Amino acid sequence: MNRTTIGLLTVTGLLAFAMRSEAQSFNVDINGAFGTPSNALGAAAAQPGVWQTVSALAVGATPVSDITGTPTAATLTRAGGFGNFSSNNAGTSGDDQALMDDFHDVGPAASWQFDGLAAGTYMVFTYAWASDNNTFRTGVSVNGGPVTTVGGAWPSGYVLGTTHAMDTVVVAAGGSINIALTTIVTAASFNGVQLKHIPPPQPPTKFCRGDGSSDPCPCGNDGGPGRGCGNSSNPLGASLDFTGTSSIAAGDLTLISSGAPATAPVQFFQGTALLSHFAFGDGLRCVFGTHIRLGTKISTAGTAMYPEPGDLSIAVRGGVSSGDVRGYQVWYRDADPGFCSVDVFNITNGVRVTWGP
């Protein structure tokens, strides 16, 4: 079906051009007949920021700015399709209308390609919804990957498979992302695209030390450097260390507690809030917020770890997503009531993890 095209729109605000070395994120709206979405629209990527409008009749490579409005070395180029089209869907309004109700009429097939990208991992959110007919379906394939079919009635929000496709690709420096669009049923549409750069996993770090370098331990029982507060069996305190990486896909992060009393029960836990030191039993706690118990173990000669064979990975057990920052500590029982406070438990230092893909 060849929808009637409308006139060429001029891309503005791109006269300045600057090279940037780090990976960027982009919000691109196609056509702009209903205006450009505001900076407040995060859409499916949950990525608010500057949106740039590009015409479906643009010829050659269009320089694109990132979500801060800064020009970059990247460009966006169209190949094929019929042109700009718009249809006012009764269900959309405001920013949703600006993004979704005007689009590129793809025709049988077309493509849009980003070139000159900085190296990195990108999540690609391709909006391919027909505002004029909820029976139309568009096929989306990114860098030759599997085809996702997109289309349906407006769901009053952004729903994978109805309003957009989502793909994750790794790009070398100066590399490309090609979005191939095809008609699956009757007609195909391309409303816009978001590229969301996913930062690489960062190494975990230790924090919340009970060694006197910040707040003192509850009973003056400061532990050794980088460790938790001293306990009745070990004046240096128990230490929480780690092996592996912060990669969700790798699933190889292991937390290791050492220095607790022998045969003591120890509980590994995760929290969403990393706060200042609070007295907690005979130690200092810094991990709060939404709390997940990863697992309870029995220390062997004061040592325990999570996960052990058969346990879920920390990322799976903790339900984390890329970009999440989580804190980890280990609670352990210290049964000597005369050592410090009336409480008979203590806690290790903390480990801070910024999760990556």
Backbone torsions as a table, in degrees:
resi	resn	phi	psi	omega
1	MET	NA	126.9	178.8
2	ASN	-99.7	98.6	177.1
3	ARG	-68.6	155.3	177.8
4	THR	-69.9	128.3	-179.8
5	THR	-87.2	157.5	175.5
6	ILE	-118.7	173.4	-165.1
7	GLY	-66.1	165.2	-179.7
8	LEU	-67.3	133.9	175.6
9	LEU	-104.1	140.7	-179.0
10	THR	-87.0	132.6	175.3
11	VAL	-84.4	124.0	-175.7
12	THR	-116.0	171.2	175.3
13	GLY	74.1	20.8	-175.6
14	LEU	-123.0	22.9	-176.6
15	LEU	-72.6	-34.8	177.3
16	ALA	-81.2	145.8	-178.5
17	PHE	-141.4	129.1	-178.7
18	ALA	-138.9	142.9	176.4
19	MET	-86.5	136.7	175.2
20	ARG	-130.1	141.4	-172.6
21	SER	-87.7	-26.3	-175.3
22	GLU	-86.5	161.5	177.9
23	ALA	-66.2	145.7	-176.8
24	GLN	-119.8	167.1	172.4
25	SER	-117.6	147.4	-173.6
26	PHE	-134.6	144.8	169.4
27	ASN	-122.2	116.2	-177.1
28	VAL	-125.2	126.8	175.1
29	ASP	-105.1	134.1	-180.0
30	ILE	-98.3	133.6	174.5
31	ASN	90.7	-70.5	177.7
32	GLY	85.2	14.3	179.5
33	ALA	-61.4	-29.8	177.3
34	PHE	-103.7	21.9	178.6
35	GLY	89.8	173.8	178.7
36	THR	-96.0	134.7	177.7
37	PRO	-56.4	150.5	178.3
38	SER	-74.8	165.8	179.4
39	ASN	-63.2	-16.5	-177.6
40	ALA	-77.2	-16.5	-175.9
41	LEU	-76.1	116.8	174.8
42	GLY	-92.6	-24.5	-179.9
43	ALA	54.1	-152.7	-173.1
44	ALA	-66.3	-27.5	-178.4
45	ALA	-80.6	-5.2	-173.9
46	ALA	51.7	47.2	-173.2
47	GLN	-129.0	78.0	174.5
48	PRO	-66.0	156.5	-178.7
49	GLY	151.4	-174.4	-176.3
50	VAL	-68.5	130.1	172.8
51	TRP	-101.0	138.4	177.7
52	GLN	-113.3	133.4	178.2
53	THR	-96.5	133.6	178.1
54	VAL	-127.2	134.7	179.6
55	SER	-75.3	145.5	175.1
56	ALA	-73.9	-4.0	175.7
57	LEU	-107.4	8.9	179.2
58	ALA	-59.0	137.4	-179.3
59	VAL	-108.0	129.3	179.0
60	GLY	80.2	-168.6	-174.4
61	ALA	-83.7	127.4	176.6
62	THR	-101.0	121.4	174.3
63	PRO	-61.9	142.1	-179.3
64	VAL	-121.8	142.3	177.4
65	SER	-96.5	154.9	-179.9
66	ASP	-83.7	-175.6	-173.5
67	ILE	-71.6	-7.2	172.2
68	THR	-91.2	-3.2	-176.8
69	GLY	86.1	7.2	-178.4
70	THR	-86.0	126.3	175.9
71	PRO	-59.7	147.7	-177.4
72	THR	-130.2	179.2	177.1
73	ALA	-80.8	-8.5	-176.1
74	ALA	-78.6	151.6	175.8
75	THR	-132.4	161.8	177.8
76	LEU	-128.7	128.4	-175.0
77	THR	-129.3	134.0	177.1
78	ARG	-95.6	146.9	171.4
79	ALA	-137.8	116.8	176.2
80	GLY	86.4	-177.2	-179.3
81	GLY	92.1	171.1	-174.6
82	PHE	-93.3	-30.5	-179.4
83	GLY	137.1	-160.5	-178.1
84	ASN	-78.3	143.4	176.1
85	PHE	-148.5	150.4	177.5
86	SER	-147.5	150.6	177.2
87	SER	-153.9	125.9	-175.9
88	ASN	-77.6	103.6	179.2
89	ASN	-80.3	134.5	-175.8
90	ALA	-64.7	-21.8	-175.9
91	GLY	-85.7	-20.1	-174.6
92	THR	-97.9	158.5	175.9
93	SER	-159.7	164.0	174.2
94	GLY	58.0	-133.3	-177.9
95	ASP	-64.0	-34.8	178.2
96	ASP	-62.2	-41.8	177.4
97	GLN	-64.6	-41.4	-178.7
98	ALA	-61.9	-36.0	-179.7
99	LEU	-83.1	-43.4	-164.4
100	MET	-99.6	-22.5	-173.6
101	ASP	-89.6	-6.0	172.7
102	ASP	-126.8	144.7	-168.2
103	PHE	-165.1	175.3	172.3
104	HIS	-88.6	123.8	171.7
105	ASP	-77.0	103.6	-169.6
106	VAL	-68.0	-30.0	-172.0
107	GLY	72.7	-155.6	179.9
108	PRO	-61.3	-38.3	-178.8
109	ALA	-165.0	148.8	176.1
110	ALA	-160.9	173.0	176.5
111	SER	-148.8	155.8	172.1
112	TRP	-129.4	136.3	-175.1
113	GLN	-132.7	128.2	168.4
114	PHE	-86.0	133.3	174.4
115	ASP	-126.6	161.0	176.6
116	GLY	70.6	28.5	-179.2
117	LEU	-76.6	151.1	171.4
118	ALA	-72.1	153.8	179.8
119	ALA	-62.9	144.5	176.3
120	GLY	156.1	178.9	174.9
121	THR	-99.0	130.4	-178.0
122	TYR	-124.5	135.5	164.5
123	MET	-90.0	130.0	-175.9
124	VAL	-111.4	115.5	177.8
125	PHE	-105.3	107.4	-175.5
126	THR	-104.9	114.7	-179.7
127	TYR	-88.0	120.2	-171.8
128	ALA	-141.3	50.8	-173.4
129	TRP	-108.2	137.9	179.1
130	ALA	-93.7	110.5	179.8
131	SER	-74.4	-15.4	-175.3
132	ASP	-92.8	-16.1	-177.3
133	ASN	-162.6	118.1	-174.6
134	ASN	-78.5	2.9	174.6
135	THR	-93.1	-13.2	-178.9
136	PHE	-71.8	146.5	179.8
137	ARG	-135.7	138.1	179.7
138	THR	-115.4	137.6	172.8
139	GLY	-96.1	133.4	-178.0
140	VAL	-122.9	126.4	175.1
141	SER	-132.9	129.8	-177.9
142	VAL	-110.9	124.2	-179.9
143	ASN	50.9	41.9	175.8
144	GLY	76.2	11.3	-178.9
145	GLY	-79.9	-172.8	-179.0
146	PRO	-59.0	152.5	179.6
147	VAL	-87.7	128.5	172.5
148	THR	-104.6	128.8	177.3
149	THR	-89.0	130.3	-176.3
150	VAL	-124.2	136.6	174.3
151	GLY	154.7	168.7	179.7
152	GLY	137.9	-176.0	177.2
153	ALA	-69.5	148.9	178.7
154	TRP	-59.7	123.2	-174.7
155	PRO	-92.9	14.2	-178.7
156	SER	62.9	35.5	179.0
157	GLY	165.0	-170.4	-176.0
158	TYR	-104.0	116.8	-174.7
159	VAL	-126.5	125.5	179.5
160	LEU	-57.6	130.7	179.8
161	GLY	90.0	-19.2	175.8
162	THR	-103.3	-51.7	-179.7
163	THR	-101.8	-22.2	-172.4
164	HIS	-159.1	165.0	168.7
165	ALA	-110.0	157.0	177.5
166	MET	-133.9	128.3	178.4
167	ASP	-134.3	155.0	175.4
168	THR	-121.1	127.1	-178.3
169	VAL	-133.3	152.0	174.7
170	VAL	-107.8	130.3	-173.9
171	VAL	-121.6	133.6	173.0
172	ALA	-78.6	165.5	179.7
173	ALA	-57.0	131.0	-179.1
174	GLY	76.6	10.5	-174.3
175	GLY	-81.1	-176.0	-171.8
176	SER	-128.6	155.9	168.0
177	ILE	-127.9	117.8	-178.9
178	ASN	-106.2	125.8	179.0
179	ILE	-108.7	106.7	180.0
180	ALA	-94.6	130.7	-175.7
181	LEU	-122.2	133.5	-179.1
182	THR	-137.1	154.4	174.6
183	THR	-79.9	122.1	174.8
184	ILE	-96.4	-45.6	176.4
185	VAL	-135.0	111.9	169.2
186	THR	70.6	-59.0	-176.5
187	ALA	-154.5	154.4	-177.6
188	ALA	-123.0	152.0	-175.2
189	SER	-135.6	153.2	174.0
190	PHE	-138.7	106.5	-175.6
191	ASN	-86.6	-30.5	-175.9
192	GLY	164.4	-177.1	-176.2
193	VAL	-153.7	145.2	169.9
194	GLN	-120.8	129.9	168.6
195	LEU	-104.5	121.2	-179.1
196	LYS	-113.5	109.8	179.8
197	HIS	-71.0	130.0	177.4
198	ILE	-103.9	113.9	-178.6
199	PRO	-63.2	149.3	179.5
200	PRO	-66.4	154.9	178.7
201	PRO	-57.6	138.0	176.4
202	GLN	-99.4	146.8	178.9
203	PRO	-60.9	140.6	173.8
204	PRO	-60.0	156.7	179.2
205	THR	-134.2	149.7	176.2
206	LYS	-87.1	144.6	176.6
207	PHE	-152.2	-176.0	177.5
208	CYS	56.0	55.3	-176.7
209	ARG	-81.9	139.7	175.7
210	GLY	-100.8	34.9	-175.5
211	ASP	-102.0	13.2	-180.0
212	GLY	84.8	0.8	-179.1
213	SER	-75.6	-13.9	175.7
214	SER	-132.9	-109.3	177.7
215	ASP	-78.7	145.6	178.8
216	PRO	-73.5	154.3	176.2
217	CYS	-69.7	159.5	-170.5
218	PRO	-57.2	-34.0	-175.7
219	CYS	-117.9	23.3	-174.3
220	GLY	70.5	19.9	-176.6
221	ASN	-95.5	50.6	179.1
222	ASP	-57.9	139.3	-178.7
223	GLY	-94.1	-168.1	179.9
224	GLY	-76.5	168.0	-177.1
225	PRO	-54.1	126.4	176.1
226	GLY	77.5	4.0	-175.2
227	ARG	-107.2	178.2	172.7
228	GLY	-79.9	-177.3	179.6
229	CYS	-67.1	153.0	-178.5
230	GLY	-60.4	151.6	176.6
231	ASN	-124.8	179.6	-173.3
232	SER	-68.9	-22.0	179.9
233	SER	-97.8	-22.3	-172.9
234	ASN	-145.3	103.7	-178.9
235	PRO	-63.4	-17.0	177.5
236	LEU	-79.1	-14.1	179.9
237	GLY	85.1	172.2	178.5
238	ALA	-92.7	144.8	-176.5
239	SER	-116.7	138.3	171.8
240	LEU	-106.0	118.2	-179.9
241	ASP	-122.5	-177.0	-174.5
242	PHE	-153.1	157.4	167.0
243	THR	-131.7	162.7	179.4
244	GLY	90.6	-163.5	-171.6
245	THR	-125.6	173.6	177.8
246	SER	-91.8	18.0	-178.6
247	SER	-83.8	125.0	177.5
248	ILE	-64.1	-44.5	-177.4
249	ALA	-63.1	-40.5	-179.2
250	ALA	-66.6	-38.6	177.9
251	GLY	59.6	31.2	-172.8
252	ASP	-109.8	8.7	179.6
253	LEU	-73.8	128.5	177.0
254	THR	-125.1	132.1	175.4
255	LEU	-98.4	134.2	-175.3
256	ILE	-126.5	120.3	176.5
257	SER	-102.3	133.1	177.8
258	SER	-140.0	152.1	176.7
259	GLY	94.8	3.3	174.5
260	ALA	-79.4	164.2	175.6
261	PRO	-57.8	145.5	179.6
262	ALA	-59.4	138.5	179.0
263	THR	62.6	13.5	178.1
264	ALA	-74.7	142.0	170.9
265	PRO	-69.9	136.2	179.5
266	VAL	-128.7	141.8	-178.6
267	GLN	-121.9	120.9	175.7
268	PHE	-86.9	129.5	179.8
269	PHE	-138.5	157.2	-178.2
270	GLN	-120.2	144.8	176.4
271	GLY	-139.3	156.9	-177.4
272	THR	-92.2	-15.7	-177.7
273	ALA	-116.2	129.6	178.4
274	LEU	-110.1	109.4	-171.4
275	LEU	-117.6	-178.6	176.7
276	SER	-68.9	168.0	-175.9
277	HIS	-66.2	133.1	173.1
278	PHE	-124.7	136.4	175.7
279	ALA	-61.2	132.7	-175.6
280	PHE	-147.5	104.2	-172.8
281	GLY	60.3	-127.2	178.9
282	ASP	-94.7	10.0	-175.6
283	GLY	-133.5	-160.9	-178.1
284	LEU	-125.2	128.9	-179.2
285	ARG	-110.7	139.8	179.1
286	CYS	-130.7	-4.6	-176.3
287	VAL	-104.8	118.4	-176.2
288	PHE	-136.2	-150.7	-179.9
289	GLY	75.3	-152.3	176.5
290	THR	-64.8	123.7	-168.0
291	HIS	-109.9	129.5	175.7
292	ILE	-125.7	126.9	174.3
293	ARG	-83.2	113.2	-179.4
294	LEU	-72.7	-42.0	-179.1
295	GLY	175.2	152.0	176.2
296	THR	-111.0	131.0	-178.3
297	LYS	-126.9	168.8	172.7
298	ILE	-109.4	125.2	-177.5
299	SER	-68.8	141.6	174.7
300	THR	-110.8	113.6	-174.0
301	ALA	53.1	36.6	176.5
302	GLY	85.1	2.0	-175.4
303	THR	-118.4	140.5	175.7
304	ALA	-150.3	161.1	179.3
305	MET	-146.2	156.5	172.0
306	TYR	-140.9	133.2	-0.7
307	PRO	-83.8	158.2	166.8
308	GLU	-102.2	168.0	177.8
309	PRO	-51.8	131.0	-178.2
310	GLY	96.3	-16.0	177.6
311	ASP	-82.3	153.3	170.3
312	LEU	-66.0	151.2	175.0
313	SER	-63.0	160.2	178.9
314	ILE	-61.2	-40.5	-178.9
315	ALA	-63.5	-42.9	-179.7
316	VAL	-70.8	-47.9	-179.3
317	ARG	-62.5	-36.4	-178.8
318	GLY	-85.2	-7.4	177.6
319	GLY	61.5	40.8	-174.6
320	VAL	-89.6	158.4	173.8
321	SER	-121.8	161.2	179.6
322	SER	-59.4	132.9	-177.9
323	GLY	96.0	-14.2	178.9
324	ASP	-68.6	140.2	173.8
325	VAL	-107.7	124.6	-178.6
326	ARG	-131.8	148.9	175.5
327	GLY	-109.6	150.4	-177.9
328	TYR	-134.6	136.9	170.4
329	GLN	-141.9	170.1	178.8
330	VAL	-127.4	119.7	171.7
331	TRP	-84.6	140.3	176.0
332	TYR	-144.2	153.2	-178.5
333	ARG	-84.3	135.9	174.2
334	ASP	-129.1	99.9	-165.0
335	ALA	-78.4	4.4	-179.4
336	ASP	-87.0	101.4	-176.1
337	PRO	-70.2	-15.0	-178.7
338	GLY	-93.2	-0.7	-174.9
339	PHE	-71.6	-49.4	-173.5
340	CYS	-141.2	-101.3	-179.4
341	SER	-88.4	178.4	176.7
342	VAL	-70.5	-17.9	175.6
343	ASP	-71.2	148.0	-179.1
344	VAL	-116.7	49.3	175.8
345	PHE	-150.0	162.0	-179.2
346	ASN	-143.5	-174.9	-174.6
347	ILE	-153.0	150.2	179.0
348	THR	-80.4	177.3	164.2
349	ASN	-62.5	176.0	179.0
350	GLY	-107.0	162.4	171.5
351	VAL	-125.6	129.3	179.8
352	ARG	-102.6	130.1	-178.9
353	VAL	-127.4	125.9	168.7
354	THR	-101.3	108.8	-172.6
355	TRP	-76.0	140.0	177.0
356	GLY	-122.8	174.5	-177.3
357	PRO	-63.1	NA	NA
